[in-house]
Amino acid sequence: MSAESIRRKLMIWRSLAFAAILESVRRKDLYVAVILAGLMIAAAALMGKFGVQGLEMFLKDVTLNVINLFSVLLAILFAARQIPEELTRRTVYPLLARPISRFDLIFGKFLGAFLMSSLGLILFAAIGVGALACLGLSLGSIFWQYLLLRFLSLALICAMSVMLSLLMTPSATVTLAILLAIGSQTFSQAILLAYGPASETGKGLMRVSYYVLPHLDLFDLSKKVGYGWKPIDAWVLRDLFLYAMAYTIVFLLVAALRFRRQTI
């Protein structure tokens, strides 16, 4: 691929991502995030009036769980509706009439959803850290690794949601994506507990499920941040980065393959 072709691709992806961001802003999604962030500040300020002695771990845990939950929900909602809405409004036709491939459309929409969800994560993290700082609490240097892994998980979640949106209805996409993203750890533990007494066929299915489905709980350092652990080793971050990128690429390729075969 020539330098000119690469530059053209980057311009296409940037334009599609920017259009997706503008559409999300028009829908006032970020306003909802601001309101929720304001509620976090109000709750922290109210609790601060009664003192926080002995509640440090609880407050940190609640703050990080709120950041995790709301950022994941926003990522799923942003990504799950990108392609279906283009198909419903029939705006996909003028887009594909231009020199834009279906993969370009998939990747551009994914990129827009990822950037918007990342902005939401930054907003919630800033509010959470600010609320804890008002109470005299800090999260330590491992918090930056926590934030990096949350970005990686959002990329994976956005790609997964885009793929699912091309395989099922929007409501089913949101439901399944939430179950996979939020219930990842519970699902993994359930497989481990049920593996022993299961039949050979059942064990085979469990092994496939365990290794095929993404383990998003690997990207959650909330407990380590709350307990003030030292930063984790760089090789762990490297392996998790490769893990997230591998799943993200696979999900986007499956989405592009499905979209290429889909009649619109």
C-alpha positions as CSV (number, residue, x, y, z in Angstrom):
1,M,0.0,0.0,0.0
2,S,1.4,3.4,-1.0
3,A,1.8,6.4,1.2
4,E,-1.0,8.1,-0.6
5,S,-3.4,5.2,0.0
6,I,-2.5,5.1,3.7
7,R,-3.1,8.9,3.9
8,R,-6.5,8.5,2.2
9,K,-7.5,5.6,4.5
10,L,-6.5,7.7,7.6
11,M,-8.6,10.6,6.3
12,I,-11.6,8.4,5.7
13,W,-11.4,6.8,9.2
14,R,-11.0,10.2,10.8
15,S,-14.0,11.6,9.0
16,L,-16.2,8.6,9.9
17,A,-15.0,8.7,13.5
18,F,-15.7,12.5,13.7
19,A,-19.2,12.0,12.2
20,A,-19.9,9.3,14.8
21,I,-18.7,11.6,17.6
22,L,-20.9,14.5,16.4
23,E,-23.9,12.2,16.3
24,S,-23.3,11.1,19.9
25,V,-22.9,14.7,21.0
26,R,-26.1,15.6,19.2
27,R,-27.8,12.8,21.2
28,K,-26.5,14.4,24.4
29,D,-24.9,11.2,25.6
30,L,-22.1,13.2,27.2
31,Y,-24.6,15.3,29.0
32,V,-25.9,12.2,30.7
33,A,-22.3,11.4,31.7
34,V,-21.9,14.9,33.2
35,I,-25.1,14.5,35.2
36,L,-23.9,11.1,36.6
37,A,-20.5,12.6,37.4
38,G,-22.3,15.5,39.3
39,L,-24.2,12.9,41.3
40,M,-20.8,11.3,42.2
41,I,-19.5,14.6,43.4
42,A,-22.7,15.3,45.5
43,A,-22.6,11.8,47.1
44,A,-18.9,12.2,48.0
45,A,-19.4,15.7,49.4
46,L,-22.4,14.5,51.5
47,M,-20.4,11.5,52.9
48,G,-17.5,13.8,53.6
49,K,-19.6,15.8,56.1
50,F,-19.8,12.7,58.2
51,G,-16.1,11.8,58.0
52,V,-14.4,9.0,56.1
53,Q,-12.3,7.5,58.8
54,G,-12.5,3.7,58.4
55,L,-14.3,4.0,55.1
56,E,-11.3,4.6,52.8
57,M,-11.4,1.2,51.2
58,F,-15.1,1.3,50.7
59,L,-15.1,4.8,49.1
60,K,-12.3,3.8,46.7
61,D,-14.0,0.6,45.8
62,V,-17.3,2.3,45.1
63,T,-15.7,5.0,43.1
64,L,-13.8,2.6,40.9
65,N,-16.8,0.3,40.4
66,V,-18.9,3.3,39.3
67,I,-16.2,4.3,36.8
68,N,-16.0,0.8,35.5
69,L,-19.8,0.4,35.2
70,F,-20.7,3.7,33.6
71,S,-17.7,3.6,31.1
72,V,-18.6,0.1,30.0
73,L,-22.3,1.0,29.6
74,L,-21.5,4.1,27.5
75,A,-19.1,2.1,25.3
76,I,-21.7,-0.6,24.6
77,L,-24.4,2.0,23.9
78,F,-22.1,4.1,21.6
79,A,-20.9,1.1,19.6
80,A,-24.0,-1.0,19.4
81,R,-26.1,1.6,17.5
82,Q,-23.5,2.8,15.0
83,I,-24.1,0.5,12.1
84,P,-27.8,-0.3,12.8
85,E,-28.7,3.4,12.8
86,E,-27.0,4.0,9.5
87,L,-29.0,1.1,8.0
88,T,-32.3,2.3,9.6
89,R,-31.9,5.8,8.4
90,R,-30.5,4.6,5.0
91,T,-27.6,7.0,5.3
92,V,-25.3,4.0,4.7
93,Y,-26.1,4.3,0.9
94,P,-24.5,7.7,0.3
95,L,-21.6,6.7,2.5
96,L,-20.8,3.5,0.5
97,A,-21.4,5.4,-2.8
98,R,-18.2,7.3,-2.0
99,P,-14.8,5.6,-2.3
100,I,-15.3,4.0,1.1
101,S,-15.2,0.2,1.6
102,R,-17.4,-1.6,4.1
103,F,-14.4,-2.3,6.3
104,D,-13.6,1.5,6.3
105,L,-17.2,2.1,7.6
106,I,-16.9,-0.5,10.3
107,F,-13.5,0.7,11.5
108,G,-14.5,4.4,11.3
109,K,-17.6,3.8,13.4
110,F,-15.6,1.7,15.8
111,L,-13.0,4.4,16.2
112,G,-15.7,7.0,16.9
113,A,-17.4,4.8,19.5
114,F,-14.0,4.1,21.1
115,L,-13.0,7.8,21.3
116,M,-16.4,8.8,22.8
117,S,-16.3,6.0,25.4
118,S,-12.7,7.0,26.2
119,L,-13.8,10.5,26.7
120,G,-16.5,9.3,29.0
121,L,-13.9,7.2,30.9
122,I,-11.7,10.2,31.4
123,L,-14.6,12.3,32.6
124,F,-15.7,9.7,35.2
125,A,-12.1,9.1,36.3
126,A,-11.4,12.8,36.7
127,I,-14.6,13.2,38.7
128,G,-13.9,10.1,40.8
129,V,-10.3,11.2,41.6
130,G,-11.5,14.7,42.4
131,A,-14.2,13.5,44.7
132,L,-11.7,11.3,46.6
133,A,-9.2,14.1,46.7
134,C,-11.8,16.3,48.3
135,L,-12.0,13.7,51.1
136,G,-8.2,13.5,51.4
137,L,-7.9,10.2,49.6
138,S,-5.5,9.3,46.8
139,L,-5.3,6.2,44.6
140,G,-1.5,5.9,44.1
141,S,0.6,5.4,40.9
142,I,-1.1,2.1,40.0
143,F,-4.2,4.1,39.1
144,W,-2.6,5.1,35.8
145,Q,-2.1,1.4,34.9
146,Y,-5.7,0.8,35.9
147,L,-6.7,3.6,33.6
148,L,-4.6,2.3,30.7
149,L,-6.2,-1.2,31.0
150,R,-9.6,0.4,31.1
151,F,-8.9,2.0,27.7
152,L,-7.8,-1.3,26.3
153,S,-10.9,-3.0,27.6
154,L,-13.1,-0.3,26.0
155,A,-11.5,-0.9,22.6
156,L,-12.3,-4.6,23.0
157,I,-15.8,-3.9,24.2
158,C,-16.5,-1.4,21.3
159,A,-15.3,-3.9,18.7
160,M,-17.3,-6.7,20.3
161,S,-20.5,-4.5,20.3
162,V,-20.0,-3.5,16.7
163,M,-19.7,-7.1,15.7
164,L,-22.7,-8.2,17.7
165,S,-24.8,-5.4,16.2
166,L,-24.4,-7.0,12.8
167,L,-25.3,-10.4,14.1
168,M,-28.5,-9.7,16.1
169,T,-31.0,-7.0,17.0
170,P,-29.9,-3.8,18.8
171,S,-31.6,-4.8,22.1
172,A,-30.1,-8.3,22.0
173,T,-26.7,-6.7,21.2
174,V,-26.8,-4.4,24.2
175,T,-28.0,-7.2,26.5
176,L,-25.4,-9.8,25.4
177,A,-22.6,-7.2,25.4
178,I,-23.5,-6.2,28.9
179,L,-23.6,-9.8,30.1
180,L,-20.2,-10.5,28.5
181,A,-18.6,-7.3,29.7
182,I,-19.9,-7.0,33.2
183,G,-20.4,-10.7,34.0
184,S,-17.1,-11.9,32.6
185,Q,-15.6,-12.8,36.0
186,T,-18.7,-14.5,37.2
187,F,-19.0,-16.5,34.0
188,S,-15.4,-17.7,34.3
189,Q,-15.8,-18.7,37.9
190,A,-19.0,-20.6,37.1
191,I,-17.2,-22.6,34.4
192,L,-14.4,-23.5,36.8
193,L,-16.9,-24.6,39.5
194,A,-19.0,-26.7,37.0
195,Y,-16.1,-28.2,35.2
196,G,-15.4,-31.1,37.6
197,P,-18.8,-32.9,37.7
198,A,-19.6,-32.2,34.0
199,S,-19.6,-34.9,31.3
200,E,-16.8,-35.1,28.8
201,T,-19.0,-33.3,26.2
202,G,-19.8,-30.6,28.7
203,K,-16.2,-30.2,29.7
204,G,-15.3,-29.8,26.0
205,L,-17.9,-27.1,25.6
206,M,-16.7,-25.4,28.7
207,R,-13.1,-25.4,27.6
208,V,-14.1,-23.8,24.3
209,S,-16.2,-21.2,26.0
210,Y,-13.5,-20.4,28.5
211,Y,-10.8,-19.9,25.9
212,V,-12.8,-18.3,23.2
213,L,-14.8,-15.7,25.1
214,P,-12.8,-12.6,26.2
215,H,-11.8,-12.4,29.9
216,L,-12.5,-8.7,30.5
217,D,-11.9,-9.2,34.2
218,L,-8.2,-9.4,33.4
219,F,-8.3,-5.6,32.7
220,D,-9.7,-4.7,36.0
221,L,-7.2,-3.5,38.6
222,S,-9.9,-1.9,40.9
223,K,-9.1,-4.1,43.9
224,K,-5.3,-3.6,43.5
225,V,-5.9,0.2,43.3
226,G,-8.2,0.1,46.3
227,Y,-5.7,-1.8,48.4
228,G,-2.8,0.4,47.3
229,W,-0.7,-2.3,45.5
230,K,2.5,-1.3,43.8
231,P,2.3,-1.0,39.9
232,I,2.3,-4.3,38.1
233,D,5.2,-5.4,35.9
234,A,5.5,-4.0,32.4
235,W,5.4,-7.4,30.8
236,V,1.9,-7.9,32.2
237,L,0.7,-4.7,30.5
238,R,2.4,-5.8,27.3
239,D,0.7,-9.2,27.3
240,L,-2.7,-7.6,28.1
241,F,-2.2,-5.1,25.3
242,L,-1.6,-7.9,22.8
243,Y,-4.5,-9.8,24.2
244,A,-6.9,-6.8,23.8
245,M,-5.6,-6.0,20.3
246,A,-6.0,-9.6,19.2
247,Y,-9.6,-9.8,20.2
248,T,-10.3,-6.3,18.8
249,I,-8.9,-7.2,15.4
250,V,-10.8,-10.5,15.3
251,F,-14.1,-8.8,16.3
252,L,-13.6,-6.1,13.6
253,L,-12.7,-8.7,10.9
254,V,-15.8,-10.8,11.8
255,A,-17.9,-7.6,11.7
256,A,-16.4,-6.6,8.3
257,L,-17.0,-10.1,6.9
258,R,-20.6,-10.2,8.1
259,F,-21.2,-6.6,6.7
260,R,-19.7,-7.5,3.4
261,R,-22.1,-10.4,3.0
262,Q,-25.1,-8.5,4.3
263,T,-27.6,-7.2,1.8
264,I,-28.4,-3.6,2.4
